[in-house]
């Protein structure tokens, strides 16, 4: 009966069997490849993933504001990092640049820079008010500088930017040869990073 049905449809029965076997072989191959990807490249456990950032520098200002504020930083190598100069040597990176409302789908205003390798020497963090773009001045900017592990919170505070093109030194601090923060070194004596661009 079954063979009779195949013959009525113009199929000898071998075509169906061939398609079934081919389908099972391809499906088996896909399953094997899927399993092998996990065996060849296992997923890292959270404790095995190296944390990339040793120190995180964050700057935030009022949500929805049009101000374009730039976060600038410089390490012991004296290479400035900020808008247009996103990375310096192996240590600093501007991870996010925010231009206020320009080309930004988010209402949030924030920038952050990471220090990946702690080289001994002085680090400087500045803010620069590039332009208010119609919003009122002054603009309050909250800055947090946080280190991984024993470094902890290096600086946290609010800076008022009052003038267009104003550059303010938020914090200067020193890391010693043992990759420890020299607590007595934290201050905000003005140092222009923009002049080194």
N, C-alpha and C positions, 0 to 999 in steps of 0.2 A: 504494500500500500504506500509506504513512504517513498519507495523508489518510483512507484507509478506517479506520484505527485511531482517529483523532480523532473521526470521525463515529460510530463504535461507542460511544465513551465520552460522546457527547453534546457534544463540543467541536469547534468549527469550525476550530480551529488558530489563529485570530486571538487568542484569549484567552491562549494560551501565549506567543505572540510578544509580546503586549502586556505580560505579566508579566515576561518576560525583559528587554525594553527598559526597563521601569520599574525593575527591580532594578539594571540597569547604570547608569542615570541617578542613582539614589539612592546607590549605591556610589561612583560618580565624585564626587558632591557631597561625600560624607563625606571622601574622600581629599583633595580640594581644600581643604576647610576645615581638615583636619589639617595640611597643608603650609603653609597661610597663617598658622596660629597661630605657627609658627616664623619666618616672614618678617616678620610684623607685630610680634611681641614676641620678638626673638632672645634666646637664652640668654646671660647675661653670662659673660665669661671670668673666671676667679678673680681676676686682677689688677685687674679693673674693679669688683669688688664692694667697696664701702667697708666697712671694719671699724668696727663700731659702738662698740666699747669702747676707750677710751684707757687706763683702769686697771681691773683686775679684782681684787676683794677676795673671798677665799674663806675660809670657816671650816668645819672638819671636826672631828668628835669621834667617839669609839669607835662602831663599827658595832654596831647592835642595842641601843644604850643608849636609855633612855626620857627622858633629859634634854631639856628644851625650852630651847635656847639661841638667843638672838636676836643677829643682827649689826646694828649700828647705824653709820651714817656720816653725816657732815655736811660740806658744802662751804663755800666762801667766802660763799655766800648765807645761811648760818646756818639753813637749813631741814633738820630731821632727817629721815632716811630709815631705816625699819626696819619691824618688824611693825605693820601698821595704817596706816602712812604709806609707801607703796611707791615713790613718785616725788617728786622735788623739782625744781622748775624744769626747765631743760633738761639738767641735768648728772648727777644720781644716780638710780639705780633699784635697788630690791631685786628681783633676778631670781628668787630661790628662797628661800622660807621653809620651814624644817623644824621640826616640833613633836615631834621624837623619834619615839615610836611612835603618836602620835595622828594618825588619818587618813592613815597613810603605809603604802603597800604595799611600800616599799623598806626594807631593813635599813640602808642607808647614811644617815648623818646629815651633812648639809652645807647651808650657805647661801652665797649669793654676791650681791654687789652690784657693779654696773658704774658707772663714771664715764665718761660718753660725751663730754662737752665739757670740756676742761681750761680752766677759768677761773682766772686768777691769784688766789692767796690760799692760806689754810690749809685742809687737809682733816683730819678727825678720824675715827678708826675705833675703835669700842667693841664690847665683848661684854657681853651681859646674860644671866645665868642666871635665866630666868623661873621654872623649877621643875624639881626632879630627878625627880618622879613615881615615887618609890620606889627609885630607883637611888642608889648610894653617892656621896658627895662626898669629896674633890674630883674634878672631871672635867677631863681634859686636852683643850684645844682647840687645834688647829693652825691658824694663820692665815697666809695668804700674800697679799701685796699686790704685784701685778706690773703694770708698765706696758708699753705697746707701744713698740717701737723702742728709742731711746736711754734711755728711763726705766728699763727693766730691772726687776730685783727691788728693790722699795722696802723690804719687810719680809718676813721669814719666821721664824716661831718658834712655840713652844708656850706657851700661857697656861693656868694652873691656876685654875679657878673653884671657890671653896671654900664659898660661902654662897648660899642661895636669895635671889634679887632683887639679887645683887651685880652692879654695873656696873664694868667695868675698861676703861681706855683702853689700847688695843693700840698704836696709833701715831698720831702727828700729824706731818704733813709739809706743806711749802709748795711751790707751783708758781709760778714767776716769770712775768713778762709775755711771755717767749719760749716758754712752755709747757715749760720745763725744770724738773727737780726741783732744789730747793736742798738739797744733800746734808747741809749742817750743820743743817738745820731738823728732821731726823727725831728725835723723842723720844716719850716716853709719859707726860708730865705729865698727871695726871688732869683730865678735863673731862667733866662730865655732859651727855650728849646727851638722856637721858630727861627731865631736868628742863625741857627746852624744848618738850616735846610739847604 
